[in-house]
Amino acid sequence: ADGHRRNGYSRREVLTTVLTEQNRAFSGSEKTFQNINLLAEETTFAVVTGQQVGIAGGPLYTVYKTITALKLAEKLRETHPGLSFVPVFWLEGEDHDLEEMNSVGVLNQENNPVKVAYWPKGKPVVKNVLPVGEIQIDEHIDGFIGELHRTLPHSEYKKNLLDSLRAAYAPGTTFNRAFATWMNHLFPDSGLIFISANDHRIKKELAGIFRREIENFPAVSQLIIQRSAELENGYHAQIKTKAMNLFLYHKGGRYFIEPRETDFSLRGTRHYLTREELLGIVETQPELLSPNVALRPICQDTILPTVAYVAGPSEIAYFAQLEPVYRYFGLPMPAIFPRISVTIVEERVSRTLEKFELSINELFAPPARVQKKVLDLLSEVNIEEMFAEARNRMNDNLNELKFGLQYIDQTLIGALETTRSKKEANLSQLKDKTVEAQAKRHETALRQLHKASATIYPNDNYQEREFNAIQFMNKYGPGFIGRVSSALRLEDYSHQLLKL
């Protein structure tokens, strides 16, 4: 519990006021507002996860992160009956990398993995400087929904699914709001709370962090570099440090603040600020400042009473780098809990694996290796050898016959050779048909194998990183998320396989 009070007004009161407003805009359920009210109490803690606001929820791992946070909050409620635990999703809408957030991955009607992208204003942006969460959806969303409709295989669920998506991503809605609204559609009545830090009241609470970063840079970065050196044997460094870990909003864009010899510049612009000007912004307009990846968790856990953070594999590595930064800011570091990782194995994939005597793990290998194994299995009969042997036996029999015919009547030898030619031709014809039949069998097998591989390991990557939930909701209906959620095991830290 933080107990931090200012003018008799606690940080929790600021938090619950902002969260109530935001979650109303996100179509939060009654349970969400009950959880927000709980956050006003000192005995309530947050189980937090977060992700960029990818269109339609982004890759499947966002769904699995959310499921993990919901399950973990539930587990903590059971094991600590005197305390309350609420699930919170931190919207990383201040990032400006639009290309990471504007497309969904699905299998098309030919069973090939494809990306369907939405571009505001209808054309690709070379370099976006706007915080993606604040970008407004425009009328070009209709083209995106239409493209999804053409790409997804036909199903009884497709129309309602895309209608719901269109309702969440209505023109005029921001990426932040659309994302949270859609996630509430995927997780109805879950009590999930969404938070966007891009709010002047929240930024005011973070002013102390911003001030300390400006006054003492590169202190935080040096701490991260030292810790990275200690960890480098076991971890691949995830945070590439900069001298300063802040961005500034300027003329609608979000620009990195780069220290120079005597002042600061905004990367990619001709805008310069003195130290005094920057510190003045902290005092009067802290909402213009935005943390980078190194300071974002510090901001998150200053605002929220975080007990645990549900992290993906690369986040776990960067939290390891951030431990001394938490100490530097006098913050307790939350428990870092790995998100559930899973591959969905559909029934038709299971049948293909059984048919070709393959294990699921073999589909995570390079396709050529699996293809060779299947073709070897199907090619147990060597056509060349089989027909060469038949030809030899036929010739042996005819040669024996020829030996007898020479004694009886020499003129019969011509008839025998004609018979031999016909048999050779028939055998050759039969061989061609056999080769064709085997090729067709191989083709069918390779097609089935391609389908299985494309579903399990699309683009040589984990399914959870390539596909959007829409891929499976189109096939299995709106109950898909619930089915997955109830089947996944919270404390199974290995990669889970879920058979549907």
C-alpha positions in Angstrom: 0.0 0.0 0.0 1.3 3.4 -0.8 -0.3 5.8 1.7 1.1 8.7 -0.4 -1.0 11.7 0.4 -0.8 15.3 -0.9 -3.2 18.0 0.4 -5.3 15.2 1.9 -5.8 13.7 -1.6 -4.2 10.3 -2.0 -2.7 8.9 -5.2 -5.3 6.1 -5.1 -8.1 8.8 -5.3 -6.5 10.3 -8.4 -6.1 6.8 -9.8 -9.7 5.8 -9.2 -11.1 9.1 -10.6 -9.1 8.7 -13.8 -9.8 5.0 -14.2 -13.6 5.5 -13.7 -13.6 8.1 -16.5 -11.4 6.0 -18.9 -13.2 2.7 -18.4 -16.6 4.3 -19.0 -15.2 5.4 -22.4 -13.9 1.8 -22.9 -17.4 0.2 -22.3 -16.1 -1.5 -19.0 -18.5 -3.9 -17.3 -20.0 -3.4 -13.8 -17.4 -5.8 -12.4 -14.6 -3.4 -13.7 -16.1 -0.5 -11.8 -16.4 -2.6 -8.6 -12.7 -3.4 -9.0 -11.8 0.3 -9.6 -13.7 1.1 -6.3 -11.6 -1.6 -4.6 -8.4 0.2 -5.7 -9.3 3.1 -3.4 -8.6 0.8 -0.4 -5.1 0.3 1.0 -5.7 -3.5 1.1 -6.1 -3.7 -2.7 -3.2 -4.6 -5.1 -3.0 -4.7 -8.8 -2.0 -7.7 -11.0 -0.8 -5.8 -14.1 0.0 -6.6 -17.6 0.4 -4.4 -20.6 0.9 -4.3 -24.4 0.9 -2.0 -27.4 -2.6 -1.2 -28.6 -2.4 -3.5 -31.7 -5.5 -3.4 -34.0 -8.1 -6.0 -33.0 -6.1 -6.8 -29.9 -2.8 -7.5 -31.7 -1.2 -11.0 -31.8 -2.6 -13.8 -29.7 0.0 -13.4 -27.0 -1.9 -10.3 -25.9 -4.9 -12.5 -25.2 -2.7 -15.0 -23.3 -1.1 -12.2 -21.2 -4.6 -11.0 -20.3 -5.8 -14.6 -19.4 -2.7 -15.0 -17.2 -3.3 -11.7 -15.4 -7.0 -12.6 -14.8 -6.1 -16.1 -13.5 -3.3 -14.8 -11.3 -5.5 -12.2 -9.7 -8.1 -14.9 -9.0 -5.4 -17.2 -7.5 -4.1 -14.5 -5.2 -7.6 -13.7 -4.0 -8.0 -17.4 -3.0 -4.6 -17.6 -1.3 -4.9 -14.2 0.5 -8.5 -13.9 1.7 -7.9 -10.7 3.7 -6.7 -8.7 0.6 -8.1 -7.7 -2.7 -6.4 -8.2 -6.1 -7.6 -6.6 -9.3 -6.4 -7.2 -12.9 -5.1 -4.1 -14.7 -4.1 -3.7 -18.4 -1.6 -0.9 -19.0 -2.3 0.5 -22.5 1.0 1.2 -24.2 -0.6 3.8 -26.5 2.2 6.4 -26.3 4.5 4.3 -28.6 4.7 5.7 -32.1 5.6 2.6 -34.1 2.4 2.3 -36.1 3.7 -0.6 -38.3 3.9 -2.8 -35.1 0.2 -2.2 -34.4 -1.8 -1.8 -37.6 -2.2 -5.3 -38.9 -3.7 -8.7 -38.0 -2.3 -12.1 -39.0 -4.7 -14.7 -40.2 -4.7 -17.7 -42.6 -6.4 -16.9 -45.9 -8.8 -19.1 -47.8 -5.8 -20.9 -49.4 -4.4 -21.7 -46.0 -1.5 -19.3 -46.3 -0.5 -16.9 -43.4 -1.2 -13.3 -44.5 -1.2 -9.8 -42.8 -4.2 -7.5 -43.3 -3.2 -3.9 -42.5 -5.1 -0.7 -41.7 -3.6 2.6 -42.7 -5.2 5.8 -41.5 -5.7 8.1 -44.5 -5.5 4.9 -46.7 -1.8 4.8 -47.5 1.3 3.6 -45.7 3.1 6.2 -43.5 6.8 6.3 -44.0 7.5 7.5 -40.4 4.8 8.0 -37.9 5.6 10.5 -35.0 2.2 10.5 -33.4 1.4 8.4 -30.3 -0.5 5.5 -31.9 -3.0 5.3 -29.0 -4.2 8.9 -29.9 -4.5 8.3 -33.7 -8.2 8.5 -34.7 -9.7 5.7 -36.8 -11.0 7.1 -40.1 -13.3 5.9 -42.9 -10.5 3.7 -44.3 -11.3 1.2 -41.5 -14.1 0.0 -43.9 -11.5 -1.1 -46.4 -9.6 -3.0 -43.7 -12.8 -4.8 -42.5 -13.7 -5.5 -46.1 -10.2 -7.0 -46.8 -10.6 -9.2 -43.7 -14.0 -10.4 -45.0 -12.4 -11.4 -48.3 -9.4 -13.0 -46.7 -11.0 -15.1 -43.9 -12.5 -18.4 -44.9 -16.3 -18.4 -44.9 -18.0 -19.3 -41.6 -21.3 -18.9 -39.8 -19.5 -16.6 -37.3 -17.8 -14.2 -39.8 -20.5 -11.6 -40.2 -21.2 -11.0 -36.5 -17.5 -11.1 -35.7 -16.6 -8.4 -38.2 -19.7 -6.4 -37.2 -18.5 -6.4 -33.6 -15.0 -5.4 -34.7 -16.4 -2.5 -36.8 -18.4 -1.3 -33.8 -15.3 -1.2 -31.6 -13.2 0.5 -34.4 -15.8 3.1 -35.4 -14.4 6.2 -37.2 -13.6 8.9 -34.7 -12.5 6.4 -32.0 -8.9 6.5 -31.0 -6.6 3.4 -31.2 -6.5 3.3 -27.4 -10.3 3.4 -26.9 -11.0 0.9 -29.8 -8.4 -1.6 -28.4 -9.8 -1.5 -24.9 -13.4 -1.7 -26.2 -12.5 -4.7 -28.3 -10.7 -6.4 -25.4 -13.8 -5.9 -23.3 -15.7 -7.6 -26.0 -13.3 -10.5 -25.9 -13.3 -10.6 -22.0 -16.9 -9.6 -21.0 -17.6 -9.3 -17.3 -13.9 -10.2 -16.4 -13.5 -7.1 -14.3 -10.4 -6.1 -16.3 -9.4 -2.5 -15.7 -7.7 -0.5 -18.5 -5.4 2.4 -17.8 -3.9 4.9 -20.3 -1.1 7.0 -18.7 -1.5 9.7 -21.3 -3.6 11.8 -18.9 -2.6 15.1 -17.3 -3.6 14.0 -13.8 -1.5 10.8 -14.0 1.5 12.7 -15.6 1.3 15.1 -12.6 1.8 12.2 -10.3 4.8 11.2 -12.3 6.4 14.6 -12.4 9.0 13.6 -9.6 10.3 10.8 -11.8 10.6 13.1 -14.8 12.4 15.7 -12.8 14.9 13.2 -11.3 15.6 11.8 -14.8 16.3 15.3 -16.2 18.4 16.5 -13.3 20.5 13.3 -12.9 20.8 11.8 -16.4 22.6 9.5 -17.3 22.3 7.9 -13.8 19.4 5.5 -14.7 21.1 4.4 -18.0 24.4 3.8 -16.1 22.6 1.6 -13.6 21.0 -0.4 -16.5 24.4 -0.8 -18.2 26.1 -2.0 -15.0 23.3 -4.6 -14.4 23.4 -5.7 -18.1 27.1 -6.4 -17.8 26.5 -8.6 -14.7 23.7 -10.4 -16.5 25.2 -10.8 -19.9 26.2 -14.5 -19.4 22.6 -15.5 -18.9 20.5 -12.8 -20.6 20.4 -11.1 -23.9 20.1 -7.4 -23.1 16.6 -6.2 -24.1 16.9 -2.5 -23.2 19.3 -0.5 -25.4 20.0 2.4 -23.1 20.0 6.0 -24.1 21.5 8.9 -22.1 18.1 10.1 -21.2 14.9 8.0 -21.1 12.2 10.5 -22.0 10.2 11.7 -25.0 8.5 15.1 -25.4 5.2 15.8 -27.2 5.8 18.6 -29.7 3.4 19.8 -32.4 1.5 16.6 -32.2 4.5 14.3 -32.5 6.4 12.3 -29.8 10.2 12.9 -30.0 13.1 11.5 -28.2 14.9 14.0 -25.9 18.7 13.9 -26.8 21.1 15.7 -24.4 23.7 17.9 -26.2 26.7 19.6 -24.6 24.8 22.5 -23.0 21.1 21.9 -24.0 18.7 19.3 -25.4 17.3 18.5 -28.9 14.2 16.7 -30.0 15.5 13.9 -32.3 14.5 14.5 -36.0 13.5 18.1 -35.4 15.3 21.5 -35.2 13.8 22.1 -31.8 16.1 22.8 -28.8 15.4 23.3 -25.1 17.5 24.4 -22.2 17.6 22.4 -18.9 15.5 25.1 -17.3 12.9 24.9 -20.0 12.6 21.2 -19.6 12.3 21.4 -15.8 9.7 24.2 -16.4 7.7 21.7 -18.5 7.9 19.2 -15.6 6.3 21.8 -13.3 3.7 23.2 -15.5 2.9 20.7 -18.3 4.1 17.2 -17.2 1.6 15.7 -19.7 4.0 16.7 -22.5 6.6 14.2 -21.2 6.5 10.4 -21.9 8.7 7.6 -20.6 10.7 5.2 -22.8 10.9 1.4 -22.1 13.3 1.9 -19.2 11.1 4.3 -17.3 7.7 2.9 -18.3 7.6 0.2 -15.6 8.8 2.7 -12.9 5.9 5.1 -13.9 3.5 2.1 -14.0 4.4 1.0 -10.5 4.4 4.5 -9.1 0.8 5.0 -10.2 -0.5 1.5 -9.4 -0.1 -0.6 -6.2 1.4 -3.4 -8.3 2.0 -6.8 -6.7 2.8 -8.7 -9.8 3.5 -8.0 -13.5 2.6 -10.6 -16.2 5.5 -10.4 -18.7 6.4 -12.0 -22.0 9.9 -13.6 -22.5 11.7 -10.4 -23.6 10.0 -8.3 -20.8 11.3 -10.8 -18.2 14.8 -10.1 -19.4 14.4 -6.4 -19.3 12.9 -6.4 -15.8 16.1 -8.2 -14.8 18.0 -5.2 -16.1 15.7 -2.8 -14.2 16.1 -4.1 -10.6 18.6 -1.4 -9.6 16.5 1.3 -11.2 13.6 0.4 -8.9 16.0 0.7 -6.0 17.1 4.1 -7.3 13.5 5.4 -7.3 12.8 3.8 -3.9 10.1 1.5 -5.4 9.5 -2.1 -4.5 9.9 -4.3 -7.6 6.7 -6.4 -8.3 6.9 -10.1 -8.7 7.5 -10.9 -12.4 5.1 -13.7 -13.6 5.6 -15.3 -17.0 2.6 -15.1 -19.3 1.1 -18.4 -20.4 2.5 -19.5 -23.8 0.5 -21.8 -26.0 0.0 -23.3 -29.4 -3.5 -24.3 -30.4 -3.6 -27.8 -32.1 -6.8 -28.2 -34.1 -8.3 -31.6 -34.7 -7.5 -31.7 -38.4 -3.8 -31.0 -37.5 -3.9 -33.8 -35.0 -5.2 -36.2 -37.7 -2.4 -35.1 -40.1 0.2 -35.7 -37.4 -1.2 -39.2 -36.7 -1.4 -40.1 -40.3 2.2 -39.3 -41.0 3.6 -40.5 -37.7 4.8 -37.0 -36.7 5.1 -35.4 -33.3 3.9 -31.8 -32.9 7.5 -30.7 -32.1 8.6 -31.8 -35.6 6.3 -29.0 -37.1 8.5 -26.4 -35.3 11.5 -27.6 -37.4 12.4 -26.4 -40.9 9.7 -27.5 -43.3 12.1 -29.3 -45.7 13.1 -31.8 -42.9 9.5 -32.7 -42.1 8.7 -33.0 -45.8 11.6 -35.5 -46.4 10.4 -37.6 -43.4 6.8 -37.8 -44.8 8.0 -38.5 -48.4 10.3 -41.3 -47.1 7.4 -42.8 -45.2 5.2 -42.7 -48.3 7.9 -43.9 -50.6 8.5 -47.2 -48.9 7.7 -48.8 -52.3 10.5 -48.1 -54.8 8.8 -47.9 -58.2 12.0 -48.1 -60.2 13.1 -51.3 -58.4 9.6 -52.8 -58.5 9.2 -52.4 -62.3 12.9 -53.3 -63.1 12.3 -56.6 -61.2 9.0 -57.2 -63.1 10.7 -56.5 -66.4 13.6 -58.9 -65.6 11.2 -61.7 -64.6 9.1 -61.2 -67.8 12.3 -61.3 -69.9 13.5 -64.4 -68.2 10.2 -66.1 -68.8 10.1 -65.0 -72.5 13.8 -66.1 -73.0 12.9 -69.6 -71.7 10.0 -69.7 -74.1 12.2 -68.5 -76.9 14.6 -71.4 -76.2 11.7 -73.9 -76.6 10.2 -72.2 -79.7 13.6 -72.4 -81.6 13.3 -76.2 -81.4 9.7 -76.3 -82.6 9.5 -73.6 -85.2 12.0 -70.8 -85.9 9.2 -68.6 -87.5 7.5 -68.3 -84.1 10.4 -66.1 -82.8 9.1 -63.0 -84.6 5.7 -63.4 -82.9 7.4 -63.8 -79.5 9.4 -60.6 -80.0 6.2 -58.7 -81.0 4.6 -60.0 -77.7 7.7 -58.8 -75.8 7.5 -55.3 -77.3 3.8 -55.1 -76.4 4.4 -56.3 -72.9 7.3 -53.8 -72.5 5.0 -51.0 -73.8 2.2 -52.0 -71.4 4.6 -52.2 -68.5 6.1 -48.8 -69.3 2.6 -47.3 -69.5 1.7 -48.9 -66.1 4.9 -47.5 -64.6 4.0 -44.0 -65.8 0.6 -44.3 -64.2 2.1 -45.6 -61.0 4.6 -42.7 -60.8 1.7 -40.3 -61.4 -0.4 -41.9 -58.7 2.5 -41.7 -56.2 3.1 -38.1 -57.1 -0.5 -37.3 -56.5 -0.4 -39.1 -53.2 2.7 -37.1 -52.3 1.1 -33.9 -53.4 -2.0 -34.5 -51.2 0.3 -35.4 -48.3 2.5 -32.3 -48.8 -0.7 -30.1 -49.1 -1.9 -31.6 -45.8 1.5 -31.0 -44.2 1.7 -27.4 -45.5 -1.8 -26.8 -43.9 -0.6 -28.2 -40.6 2.7 -26.3 -40.6 1.0 -23.0 -41.6 -1.3 -23.3 -38.6 1.2 -24.5 -36.0 4.3 -22.5 -37.1 3.3 -19.8 -39.5 6.1 -17.9 -41.2 8.6 -20.0 -39.1 7.3 -18.3 -36.0 5.1 -19.2 -33.0 1.4 -19.1 -33.7 0.9 -16.8 -30.8 3.2 -14.2 -32.4 1.7 -14.3 -35.9 -2.0 -14.9 -35.6 -4.8 -12.6 -34.2 -7.6 -14.1 -32.2 -9.9 -13.4 -35.2 -8.3 -16.4 -37.0 -9.8 -18.8 -34.5 -12.9 -16.9 -33.5 -14.0 -17.0 -37.2 -13.8 -20.8 -37.0 -14.9 -21.6 -33.4 -17.2 -18.7 -32.6 -17.3 -16.1 -29.8 -16.9 -18.7 -27.1 -13.3 -19.4 -28.3 -11.6 -17.1 -25.7 -13.6 -18.7 -22.9 -12.7 -22.2 -24.0 -9.0 -21.4 -24.2 -9.1 -19.5 -20.9 -10.6 -22.4 -19.0 -8.3 -25.0 -20.5 -5.0 -23.1 -19.9 -3.0 -23.9 -16.7 -1.6 -20.8 -14.8 1.4 -22.5 -13.3 2.5 -24.5 -16.2 5.6 -22.5 -17.3 6.4 -24.7 -20.3 4.9 -24.0 -23.7 1.4 -25.5 -23.5 -0.3 -27.4 -26.4 -4.1 -27.0 -26.4 -6.1 -29.4 -28.5 -9.4 -28.0 -29.9 
